Amino acid sequence: MESASVFERICGLLDARSVAYQVLRHAPVLTSEEAAQVRGTSLASGAKALICKADDNYLMVVMPADLRLASKSLRKLKGWKKLRFASADEVLEMTGLLTGSIPPFGSLFGLTTLCDERLAAQDSINFNAGDRSISIGMAATDYLDTEQPELGPFAEA
């Protein structure tokens, strides 16, 4: 039997918790800006999920799509010597997904999830759901309740 797609796994997780969400199918998008445009949403509500390697461990950092990873301050905050983005090959190996299609649920891949507090402050969030042509929108509070990420100042302008 074929294993469930990441999209099906996300929907299953949300359905099991009775979380309301919307699915939008659209032309494939490659950037956060394209995604916000095709969704008709603000760039700040886009949940950009980055897989990183901190010292010897992989983790996911989720932030508003209009911000970037605050690498230096995050490294200092966590006491890590090294922090880098996972390569496209590493991301594919860990998730089975292409970069740009990663949903903000590190738990689906056995990864610790860190979430920038500014994304948590949004009313709703939007993200690619394991596919560059499928987006999910949901209340930020429901995302936080479901994923239970560590919140903090992990992004910068």
MARBA-3410 file (N, C-alpha, C, O; in Angstrom, 1 decimal):
157
0.8,-1.2,0.0,0.0,0.0,0.0,0.9,1.2,0.0,1.9,1.3,0.7 ~ 0.5,2.2,-0.8,1.3,3.5,-0.9,1.1,4.3,0.4,0.0,4.3,0.9 ~ 2.1,4.9,0.9,2.0,5.6,2.1,1.3,6.9,1.8,1.3,7.4,0.7 ~ 0.6,7.5,2.8,-0.1,8.7,2.7,0.8,9.9,2.3,1.9,9.9,2.8 ~ 0.3,10.8,1.5,1.1,11.9,1.1,1.2,12.9,2.3,0.4,12.7,3.3
2.1,13.8,2.3,2.3,14.8,3.4,1.0,15.6,3.5,0.5,15.8,4.6 ~ 0.4,15.9,2.3,-0.9,16.7,2.4,-2.0,15.8,3.1,-2.7,16.4,3.9 ~ -2.1,14.6,2.8,-3.0,13.7,3.4,-2.7,13.6,4.9,-3.7,13.5,5.8 ~ -1.5,13.5,5.3,-1.1,13.4,6.7,-1.5,14.7,7.5,-1.9,14.6,8.6 ~ -1.3,15.9,6.8,-1.7,17.1,7.5,-3.2,17.2,7.7,-3.7,17.5,8.8
-3.9,16.9,6.6,-5.4,16.9,6.7,-5.8,15.9,7.8,-6.8,16.2,8.5 ~ -5.2,14.7,7.8,-5.6,13.7,8.9,-5.3,14.2,10.3,-6.2,14.0,11.2 ~ -4.2,14.9,10.5,-3.9,15.5,11.8,-4.9,16.5,12.2,-5.3,16.5,13.3 ~ -5.2,17.4,11.2,-6.1,18.5,11.5,-7.5,18.0,11.7,-8.2,18.4,12.6 ~ -7.9,17.0,10.9,-9.3,16.4,11.0,-9.4,15.7,12.4,-10.5,15.8,13.0
-8.4,15.0,12.8,-8.4,14.3,14.1,-8.6,15.2,15.2,-9.1,14.8,16.3 ~ -8.1,16.4,15.1,-8.3,17.4,16.2,-9.4,18.4,16.0,-9.6,19.4,16.7 ~ -10.2,18.1,14.9,-11.4,19.0,14.6,-11.0,20.4,14.4,-11.7,21.3,14.8 ~ -9.9,20.6,13.7,-9.4,21.9,13.4,-10.0,22.4,12.0,-9.9,21.6,11.0 ~ -10.5,23.6,12.0,-11.0,24.1,10.7,-9.8,24.6,9.9,-8.9,25.3,10.4
-9.9,24.3,8.6,-8.8,24.8,7.7,-9.4,24.8,6.3,-10.5,24.2,6.0 ~ -8.8,25.6,5.4,-9.2,25.7,4.0,-8.1,25.2,3.1,-6.9,25.4,3.4 ~ -8.4,24.5,2.1,-7.5,24.0,1.1,-7.6,24.8,-0.2,-8.7,25.0,-0.7 ~ -6.5,25.3,-0.7,-6.5,26.0,-2.0,-5.6,25.4,-3.0,-4.4,25.2,-2.7 ~ -6.1,24.9,-4.1,-5.3,24.4,-5.1,-5.0,25.5,-6.2,-5.9,26.2,-6.5
-3.8,25.6,-6.6,-3.4,26.7,-7.4,-2.2,26.3,-8.3,-1.7,25.2,-8.2 ~ -1.8,27.2,-9.2,-0.6,26.9,-10.0,0.6,26.8,-9.1,0.6,27.4,-8.1 ~ 1.6,26.0,-9.5,2.8,25.8,-8.6,3.5,27.2,-8.4,3.6,28.0,-9.3 ~ 3.9,27.4,-7.2,4.6,28.6,-6.8,6.0,28.2,-6.3,6.2,27.2,-5.7 ~ 6.9,29.1,-6.6,8.3,28.9,-6.2,8.8,29.8,-5.1,9.8,29.5,-4.4
8.1,30.9,-4.9,8.5,31.9,-3.8,7.4,32.2,-2.9,6.2,32.0,-3.2 ~ 7.7,32.7,-1.7,6.7,33.1,-0.8,5.8,34.3,-1.4,4.6,34.3,-1.1 ~ 6.5,35.1,-2.1,5.7,36.2,-2.8,4.7,35.7,-3.7,3.6,36.2,-3.7 ~ 5.1,34.7,-4.6,4.1,34.1,-5.5,3.0,33.5,-4.8,1.8,33.5,-5.2 ~ 3.3,32.8,-3.7,2.3,32.1,-2.9,1.3,33.0,-2.3,0.1,32.8,-2.4
1.8,34.1,-1.7,0.9,35.1,-1.2,0.0,35.7,-2.2,-1.2,36.0,-2.0 ~ 0.5,36.0,-3.4,-0.2,36.6,-4.5,-1.3,35.6,-5.0,-2.5,36.0,-5.1 ~ -1.0,34.3,-5.2,-2.0,33.4,-5.7,-3.0,33.1,-4.6,-4.2,32.7,-5.0 ~ -2.7,33.2,-3.4,-3.6,32.9,-2.3,-4.5,34.1,-2.0,-5.5,34.0,-1.4 ~ -4.0,35.3,-2.4,-4.7,36.5,-2.0,-4.6,36.9,-0.5,-5.5,37.4,0.1
-3.4,36.6,0.0,-3.1,36.8,1.4,-1.9,37.6,1.6,-1.1,37.8,0.7 ~ -1.7,38.1,2.8,-0.5,38.9,3.1,0.7,38.0,3.2,0.7,36.9,3.6 ~ 1.9,38.6,2.8,3.1,37.9,2.9,3.4,37.5,4.4,4.0,36.4,4.7 ~ 3.1,38.4,5.3,3.3,38.1,6.7,2.5,36.9,7.3,3.0,36.3,8.3 ~ 1.4,36.6,6.6,0.6,35.4,7.1,1.2,34.1,6.6,0.7,33.0,7.0
2.1,34.2,5.6,2.7,33.0,5.1,3.6,32.3,6.1,4.5,33.0,6.6 ~ 3.4,31.1,6.4,4.3,30.3,7.3,5.4,29.7,6.6,5.3,28.6,6.0 ~ 6.6,30.4,6.6,7.8,29.9,5.9,8.5,28.8,6.8,8.9,29.2,7.9 ~ 8.6,27.6,6.3,9.2,26.5,7.1,10.6,26.2,6.6,10.7,25.8,5.4 ~ 11.6,26.4,7.4,12.9,26.2,7.0,13.5,25.0,7.8,13.4,25.0,9.0
14.1,24.1,7.1,14.8,23.0,7.8,16.3,23.4,7.9,16.9,23.7,6.9 ~ 16.7,23.3,9.2,18.1,23.8,9.4,18.8,22.7,10.2,18.2,21.8,10.8 ~ 20.2,22.8,10.2,21.0,21.9,11.0,21.7,22.8,12.0,22.5,23.7,11.7 ~ 21.4,22.5,13.3,22.0,23.2,14.4,23.0,22.2,15.0,22.6,21.2,15.6 ~ 24.3,22.5,15.0,25.3,21.6,15.4,25.1,20.3,14.7,25.3,20.2,13.5
24.7,19.2,15.4,24.5,17.9,14.8,23.1,17.5,14.6,22.8,16.4,14.2 ~ 22.1,18.4,14.9,20.7,18.1,14.9,19.9,18.9,13.8,20.2,20.1,13.7 ~ 19.0,18.3,13.2,18.1,19.0,12.3,16.9,19.4,13.0,16.4,18.8,14.0 ~ 16.3,20.6,12.6,15.1,21.1,13.2,14.4,22.0,12.2,15.0,22.3,11.1 ~ 13.2,22.4,12.5,12.4,23.3,11.6,12.2,24.6,12.3,11.9,24.7,13.5
12.4,25.7,11.6,12.1,27.0,12.1,11.1,27.6,11.2,11.2,27.6,9.9 ~ 10.0,28.0,11.8,8.8,28.6,11.1,8.7,30.0,11.4,8.8,30.5,12.5 ~ 8.5,30.9,10.3,8.4,32.3,10.5,7.6,33.0,9.5,7.2,32.3,8.5 ~ 7.2,34.2,9.7,6.4,34.9,8.7,7.3,35.0,7.4,8.5,35.2,7.5 ~ 6.6,34.8,6.3,7.3,34.8,5.0,8.0,36.1,4.6,8.8,36.2,3.7
7.6,37.2,5.3,8.3,38.5,5.0,9.5,38.7,5.8,10.1,39.8,5.7 ~ 9.9,37.7,6.6,11.1,37.9,7.5,12.1,36.8,7.1,11.8,35.9,6.3 ~ 13.3,36.9,7.6,14.3,35.9,7.4,14.9,35.4,8.7,14.7,36.0,9.7 ~ 15.5,34.3,8.6,16.1,33.6,9.8,17.1,34.5,10.5,18.0,35.1,9.8 ~ 17.0,34.7,11.8,17.9,35.5,12.6,19.0,34.5,13.1,19.1,34.2,14.2
19.8,34.1,12.1,20.8,33.0,12.4,21.7,33.3,13.6,21.9,32.5,14.5 ~ 22.3,34.5,13.6,23.3,34.8,14.6,22.7,34.9,16.0,23.2,34.3,17.0 ~ 21.5,35.5,16.1,20.9,35.6,17.4,20.3,34.3,17.9,20.3,34.0,19.1 ~ 19.8,33.5,16.9,19.2,32.2,17.3,20.4,31.3,17.8,20.2,30.6,18.8 ~ 21.5,31.3,17.1,22.6,30.5,17.5,23.1,30.9,18.9,23.3,30.0,19.8
23.1,32.2,19.2,23.5,32.7,20.5,22.5,32.3,21.6,22.9,31.8,22.6 ~ 21.2,32.5,21.3,20.1,32.2,22.2,20.1,30.7,22.6,19.9,30.4,23.7 ~ 20.4,29.8,21.6,20.4,28.4,21.9,21.7,27.8,22.3,21.8,26.6,22.7 ~ 22.8,28.6,22.2,24.1,28.1,22.5,24.7,27.1,21.5,25.5,26.2,21.8 ~ 24.2,27.3,20.2,24.8,26.4,19.2,26.1,27.0,18.6,26.2,28.2,18.5
27.0,26.1,18.2,28.2,26.6,17.6,28.0,26.9,16.1,28.5,27.9,15.5 ~ 27.2,26.0,15.5,26.9,26.1,14.0,25.4,26.1,13.8,24.6,25.3,14.4 ~ 25.0,26.8,12.7,23.6,26.8,12.3,23.6,27.0,10.8,24.1,28.0,10.3 ~ 23.0,26.1,10.0,23.0,26.3,8.6,21.6,25.8,8.0,21.0,24.9,8.7 ~ 21.3,26.2,6.8,20.1,25.7,6.2,20.5,24.2,5.7,21.6,24.0,5.2
19.5,23.3,5.8,19.7,22.0,5.2,19.7,22.2,3.7,19.0,23.0,3.1 ~ 20.5,21.4,3.0,20.5,21.4,1.5,19.3,20.8,0.9,18.5,20.2,1.6 ~ 19.0,21.1,-0.3,17.8,20.6,-1.0,17.8,19.1,-0.9,16.8,18.4,-0.7 ~ 19.0,18.4,-1.1,19.1,17.0,-1.0,18.8,16.5,0.4,18.1,15.5,0.6 ~ 19.3,17.2,1.5,19.0,16.8,2.8,17.5,16.9,3.1,16.9,16.1,3.8
16.9,18.0,2.6,15.4,18.2,2.8,14.6,17.1,2.2,13.7,16.5,2.7 ~ 15.0,16.8,0.9,14.3,15.7,0.2,14.5,14.4,0.9,13.5,13.6,1.0 ~ 15.6,14.1,1.4,15.9,12.8,2.1,15.1,12.7,3.4,14.5,11.7,3.7 ~ 15.0,13.8,4.1,14.2,13.9,5.4,12.7,13.9,5.3,12.0,13.3,6.1 ~ 12.3,14.6,4.3,10.8,14.8,4.2,10.2,14.2,2.9,8.9,14.0,2.9
11.0,13.9,1.9,10.4,13.4,0.7,9.8,14.6,-0.2,9.2,14.3,-1.2 ~ 10.1,15.8,0.3,9.6,17.0,-0.4,10.6,17.9,-1.0,11.8,17.9,-0.6 ~ 10.2,18.7,-2.0,11.1,19.7,-2.5,11.0,20.9,-1.7,10.0,21.2,-1.0 ~ 12.1,21.7,-1.6,12.1,23.0,-0.9,11.0,23.8,-1.5,10.7,23.7,-2.7 ~ 10.4,24.6,-0.7,9.3,25.4,-1.1,7.9,24.7,-0.9,6.9,25.4,-1.2
7.9,23.5,-0.6,6.6,22.8,-0.4,6.5,22.3,1.1,5.5,21.6,1.4 ~ 7.4,22.6,1.9,7.5,22.1,3.3,6.4,22.8,4.2,6.4,24.0,4.3 ~ 5.5,22.0,4.8,4.6,22.6,5.7,5.2,22.9,7.1,6.3,22.3,7.4 ~ 4.6,23.7,7.9,5.2,24.1,9.2,5.0,23.1,10.3,4.9,23.5,11.5 ~ 5.0,21.9,10.0,4.8,20.8,11.0,6.0,19.9,11.0,6.0,18.8,10.4
7.0,20.3,11.8,8.2,19.5,11.9,7.9,18.2,12.5,8.6,17.2,12.2 ~ 6.9,18.1,13.3,6.5,16.8,14.0,6.2,15.7,13.0,6.4,14.6,13.3 ~ 5.7,16.1,11.8,5.4,15.1,10.8,6.7,14.4,10.3,6.7,13.3,9.8 ~ 7.9,15.0,10.5,9.1,14.5,10.1,10.1,14.2,11.2,11.3,13.9,11.0 ~ 9.6,14.2,12.4,10.4,13.9,13.6,11.3,15.0,13.9,12.4,14.8,14.6
11.0,16.2,13.6,11.8,17.4,13.8,11.2,18.3,14.9,10.0,18.5,15.0 ~ 12.1,18.9,15.7,11.7,19.9,16.7,11.3,21.1,15.9,11.9,21.4,14.9 ~ 10.2,21.8,16.3,9.7,23.0,15.6,9.9,24.2,16.4,9.4,24.3,17.6 ~ 10.5,25.2,15.9,10.6,26.5,16.5,9.8,27.5,15.7,9.8,27.4,14.5 ~ 9.0,28.3,16.3,8.1,29.3,15.6,8.4,30.7,16.1,8.4,31.0,17.3
8.6,31.6,15.1,8.8,33.0,15.5,7.5,33.5,16.1,6.4,33.3,15.6 ~ 7.6,34.3,17.1,6.5,34.8,17.8,5.6,35.8,17.0,4.4,35.9,17.3 ~ 6.2,36.4,15.9,5.4,37.2,15.1,4.4,36.4,14.2,3.4,37.0,13.8 ~ 4.8,35.2,13.8,3.9,34.4,13.1,2.7,34.0,14.0,1.6,33.9,13.6 ~ 3.1,33.6,15.3,2.1,33.2,16.3,1.1,34.3,16.5,-0.1,34.1,16.9
1.5,35.6,16.3,0.6,36.7,16.5,-0.4,37.0,15.4,-1.3,37.8,15.5 ~ -0.2,36.3,14.3,-1.1,36.5,13.1,-2.5,35.9,13.5,-2.6,34.9,14.3 ~ -3.5,36.4,12.9,-4.9,35.8,13.0,-4.9,34.4,12.4,-5.4,33.5,12.9 ~ -4.4,34.4,11.1,-4.4,33.2,10.4,-3.1,33.0,9.7,-2.4,34.0,9.4 ~ -2.8,31.8,9.3,-1.5,31.5,8.6,-1.9,30.7,7.4,-2.9,30.0,7.3
-1.0,30.7,6.4,-1.1,30.0,5.1,0.2,29.3,4.8,1.3,29.9,5.1 ~ 0.1,28.1,4.2,1.4,27.5,3.9,1.2,26.4,2.8,0.1,25.9,2.6 ~ 2.3,26.1,2.1,2.3,25.0,1.2,2.2,23.7,1.9,2.9,23.5,3.0 ~ 1.3,22.8,1.4,1.0,21.6,2.2,1.6,20.4,1.5,0.9,19.4,1.2 ~ 3.0,20.4,1.4,3.7,19.2,0.9,3.7,19.2,-0.6,4.1,18.2,-1.2
3.2,20.3,-1.2,3.1,20.4,-2.7,3.2,21.9,-3.0,2.5,22.7,-2.3 ~ 3.9,22.3,-4.1,4.0,23.7,-4.4,2.7,24.2,-5.0,2.5,25.4,-5.3 ~ 1.7,23.3,-5.2,0.4,23.8,-5.8,-0.8,23.5,-4.9,-1.9,23.6,-5.3 ~ -0.5,23.2,-3.6,-1.6,23.1,-2.6,-1.3,23.9,-1.4,-0.2,23.7,-0.8 ~ -2.2,24.8,-1.0,-2.0,25.6,0.2,-3.1,25.3,1.2,-4.2,24.9,0.8
-2.7,25.5,2.4,-3.7,25.3,3.5,-3.7,26.7,4.3,-2.6,27.2,4.6 ~ -4.9,27.1,4.7,-5.0,28.3,5.5,-5.8,27.8,6.8,-6.7,27.0,6.7 ~ -5.3,28.4,7.9,-5.9,28.0,9.2,-5.6,29.1,10.2,-4.8,29.9,10.0 ~ -6.4,29.1,11.3,-6.1,30.0,12.4,-4.8,29.7,13.0,-4.4,28.6,13.3 ~ -4.0,30.8,13.3,-2.7,30.6,13.9,-2.8,29.9,15.3,-1.9,29.1,15.6
-3.8,30.2,16.0,-4.0,29.6,17.3,-4.2,28.1,17.2,-3.7,27.3,18.0 ~ -4.9,27.7,16.1,-5.1,26.2,15.9,-3.8,25.6,15.5,-3.5,24.4,15.9 ~ -3.0,26.3,14.7,-1.6,25.7,14.4,-0.8,25.5,15.6,-0.2,24.5,15.8 ~ -0.8,26.6,16.5,0.0,26.5,17.7,-0.5,25.4,18.6,0.4,24.6,19.2 ~ -1.8,25.2,18.8,-2.3,24.1,19.6,-2.0,22.8,19.0,-1.7,21.8,19.8
-2.0,22.6,17.7,-1.7,21.4,17.1,-0.2,21.0,17.1,0.1,19.9,17.4 ~ 0.6,21.9,16.7,2.0,21.6,16.5,2.8,21.8,17.8,3.8,21.1,18.1 ~ 2.4,22.7,18.7,3.0,23.0,19.9,4.5,23.4,19.8,5.4,22.8,20.4 ~ 4.8,24.3,18.8,6.2,24.7,18.6,6.8,25.5,19.8,6.0,26.1,20.6 ~ 8.1,25.6,19.9,8.7,26.5,20.8,8.7,27.9,20.2,9.1,28.1,19.1
8.1,28.9,21.0,8.0,30.2,20.4,9.2,31.1,20.9,9.7,30.9,22.0 ~ 9.6,32.0,20.0,10.7,32.9,20.4,11.0,33.9,19.2,10.3,33.8,18.2 ~ 12.0,34.7,19.4,12.4,35.7,18.4,13.4,35.1,17.5,14.6,35.3,17.6 ~ 12.9,34.3,16.5,13.8,33.6,15.7,14.0,34.2,14.3,14.8,33.6,13.4 ~ 13.3,35.3,14.0,13.4,35.9,12.6,13.7,37.4,12.7,13.6,38.0,13.8
14.1,37.9,11.6,14.4,39.4,11.6,14.0,39.9,10.2,13.9,39.2,9.2 ~ 13.9,41.2,10.1,13.5,41.9,8.8,14.7,41.8,7.8,14.5,42.3,6.7
END
